[in-house]
Amino acid sequence: MKESAVPAARDKIAASFPSSSLILRGSLLRRRIRHRSGCSTCATGKGHLVWVLTVSYPGGRTKQSSLRPEQKPMVQQWLRNYRKLKAALERICELNHHILRPQKKKS
C-alpha cells in the first residue's frame, strides 16, 4: 500500500467503529448453579442453568457476574462490539507501522 493511501484507509476503519459506550470485555459462559438449601430443583441435583459474564484481570483474578436471561442478547452484542473494535484497532496499528517503515528510495 502506498504511504499516501494509509490515512484514508485508517479513516475508513475508524468510521466503522461501534459506539465506544456499547462495548464489554469478557466471556459469556453457561453454568449450572445449585442452591445450598430450600430449593426443590437443586435438591434433586438438577440445579439451574444461568448465563455468566466472566472477566479476567491482571494477576490471575477473575470476576463472574450472573446475568438475567433478558440481558444475554445485549451482552452478546456488546462482546461482539468489543471484538470488532479490537480488530479495527489492530488494523489501524498495522497501517501506522507501514508509515513508520523505511521507504525504498527510487533509483
C-alpha positions as CSV (number, residue, x, y, z in Angstrom):
1,M,0.0,0.0,0.0
2,K,1.3,3.4,-0.9
3,E,2.0,5.7,2.1
4,S,-0.3,8.3,0.7
5,A,-3.3,5.9,0.8
6,V,-2.8,5.0,4.5
7,P,-4.6,8.0,6.1
8,A,-7.7,7.3,4.0
9,A,-7.6,3.6,4.9
10,R,-7.3,4.5,8.6
11,D,-10.2,6.9,8.4
12,K,-12.3,4.3,6.8
13,I,-11.6,1.8,9.5
14,A,-12.2,4.3,12.3
15,A,-15.5,5.2,10.8
16,S,-16.6,1.6,11.1
17,F,-16.0,1.6,14.9
18,P,-19.0,0.6,17.0
19,S,-20.1,3.0,19.7
20,S,-17.4,3.0,22.4
21,S,-20.1,3.1,25.1
22,L,-21.6,-0.2,23.9
23,I,-18.6,-2.5,24.4
24,L,-17.8,-5.1,27.0
25,R,-14.7,-7.2,27.6
26,G,-15.1,-10.8,28.9
27,S,-16.6,-14.2,28.0
28,L,-20.2,-15.4,28.2
29,L,-20.5,-18.8,29.8
30,R,-23.4,-21.0,30.6
31,R,-23.1,-22.5,34.1
32,R,-25.2,-24.7,36.4
33,I,-25.7,-23.4,39.9
34,R,-27.1,-25.1,42.9
35,H,-28.6,-23.5,45.9
36,R,-27.4,-24.8,49.2
37,S,-30.9,-25.3,50.8
38,G,-34.6,-24.6,50.3
39,C,-34.8,-25.3,46.5
40,S,-36.6,-28.4,45.4
41,T,-34.9,-28.3,41.9
42,C,-31.4,-28.2,43.5
43,A,-32.4,-30.9,46.0
44,T,-32.9,-33.3,43.0
45,G,-29.4,-32.5,41.8
46,K,-30.5,-30.7,38.6
47,G,-29.6,-27.2,39.5
48,H,-30.3,-24.1,37.4
49,L,-28.7,-23.1,34.1
50,V,-27.6,-19.5,34.2
51,W,-25.6,-17.2,31.9
52,V,-22.4,-15.8,33.5
53,L,-20.1,-13.0,32.3
54,T,-16.5,-13.8,33.2
55,V,-13.8,-11.1,33.1
56,S,-10.1,-11.8,33.7
57,Y,-7.9,-9.2,35.4
58,P,-4.1,-8.9,35.8
59,G,-2.7,-11.1,38.5
60,G,-4.9,-14.0,37.5
61,R,-8.0,-12.6,39.2
62,T,-11.4,-13.2,37.6
63,K,-14.8,-11.7,38.2
64,Q,-18.0,-13.5,37.4
65,S,-21.4,-11.9,37.2
66,S,-24.7,-13.8,36.8
67,L,-27.0,-12.4,34.1
68,R,-30.7,-12.3,33.8
69,P,-32.0,-14.1,30.7
70,E,-33.1,-10.8,29.1
71,Q,-29.6,-9.4,29.4
72,K,-28.0,-12.1,27.3
73,P,-28.7,-10.6,23.8
74,M,-27.4,-7.2,25.0
75,V,-24.2,-8.7,26.5
76,Q,-23.6,-10.8,23.3
77,Q,-23.8,-7.6,21.2
78,W,-21.5,-5.7,23.5
79,L,-19.0,-8.5,23.4
80,R,-19.2,-8.6,19.6
81,N,-18.7,-4.8,19.5
82,Y,-15.6,-5.2,21.7
83,R,-14.1,-7.8,19.4
84,K,-14.8,-5.6,16.3
85,L,-13.3,-2.6,17.9
86,K,-10.2,-4.5,19.0
87,A,-9.7,-5.9,15.5
88,A,-10.1,-2.5,13.9
89,L,-7.6,-1.0,16.3
90,E,-5.1,-3.8,15.3
91,R,-5.7,-2.9,11.6
92,I,-5.0,0.8,12.3
93,C,-1.8,-0.1,14.1
94,E,-0.6,-2.1,11.2
95,L,-1.3,0.8,8.9
96,N,0.6,3.1,11.2
97,H,3.5,0.6,11.3
98,H,3.5,0.8,7.5
99,I,4.0,4.6,7.6
100,L,7.0,4.2,10.0
101,R,8.8,1.6,7.9
102,P,11.8,2.9,5.9
103,Q,10.8,3.8,2.4
104,K,12.7,2.3,-0.5
105,K,14.4,5.1,-2.5
106,K,13.8,5.2,-6.2
107,S,16.9,4.7,-8.3
